[in-house]
Amino acid sequence: MPGTGTIINVIAIIIGGVLGVLFGKNLKERHQDTLCKSCGVCVLFIGISGALEGMMKIENGSLASGKTMLIIASLALGSLIGEIINIEDRFESFGEWLKIKSGNAKDKKFVEGFVTASLTVCIGAMAIVGAIQDGILGDSSVLVTKAVLDLIIIMVMTCSWGKGCAFSAIPVAVLQGSVTALSSFIKPIMTKEALANLSIVGSILIFCVGINLVWEKKIRVANLLPAIVIAVAAAFLPFEL
């Protein structure tokens, strides 16, 4: 049934959040800090590996890199659009609303945990490709795999950032559910080249999330999200970036 993958993914995130809250209560502040930093390092390498996989290729027996102009153009234009729209503040405002409505008004880490966790589990090609396959073919295998990964990631993040991380299930449900519902319209746009571009730029944004986890918040990653749309659109230009 279309949508099954997203339902499984959402449940997995909630379970990860519950487990994280239970385990997190038994951790001292320094343990939570170290756990957060280690999670950030993992996210950094996930982003690095994804970006390099798309940028590096073998040419004439040697390693060559590409897509540099795509990255520069996507991030420059995307960040400008994101700052004008101010996506980060809107995301945080929604987080503040959730914090109050969920009875966590005294949780100082709630909003930051929600925003960081949401960006970590929403950005990436797996969410888009998996949701399209779920909608068109009824194949939820990609989203089930993502669900397992998200469960672990959210559990670890919740141990250090608190309950806010579990609420990342909401944007995942909205994003993947919408893509699944509109999959027949989105599929023609998601060509091989478009997905490759999405994966590269999305991985760089994941890397930025890792930076925020390790060195505390420095990059307004939500304001970089339009870069993904620009990267996909770039696949249809008459010339290659």
Disulfide bonds with the S-S distance in Angstrom:
none
